[in-house]
């Protein structure tokens, strides 16, 4: 069993379709969380479990779709592989992880070139 000190972050990215890039980012720091999980748990399962414990952000309809969000788990600034287990990282009994949930908000500014020529 591992004790994980989770530092959750909620990152909102305004994505512009015309530029095909992020035009603005806002990161919200949430309250830290401590959970105890088995070391056989995968990184993805750990992330889902932690976000379930945080709870109130899961109820927002914008965040329920997996098409506009991406979850990342970081240890000392390095992104962990989702399919690997926590045991493969050879953690000690207590570990600090940063969970980042990136939410992409589409901003469409299509320019109609044909109508601008007339």
Phi, psi and omega in degrees: 000139179243143171260118182252125171265111186261132173246094183279143177229139176245116186245119179261123180245120175274115185258126180260123182288329180292314180274347182054048180201172176281131180253343177203144179224136176228125180250130178249126178272124179261168179296141179294157185221144176238125181230156176244123183227157174287149181286352177277354180288142178282164180296320179297315179296322178297317179296314180297320179296316180295317179293328176294322177294324178293318164075298191292342177278340179288336184280348180285128185297329180294332185266355181283334180283134178275354181286332184248020178218160179214131179257138178230144176239125183241139173235115183055039177082000181252130181287133181271150180283129187296324186277350180278156179270162178294331179297326181294339179272358177053048179287157172281194182291330183232130185224145175252124180236151175249125176256127179240121174255111179268124178247125182259126179248121183281134174235112184255122176233068180285136178254123180272098184293326182293321181287333179285341179282337182280000000 
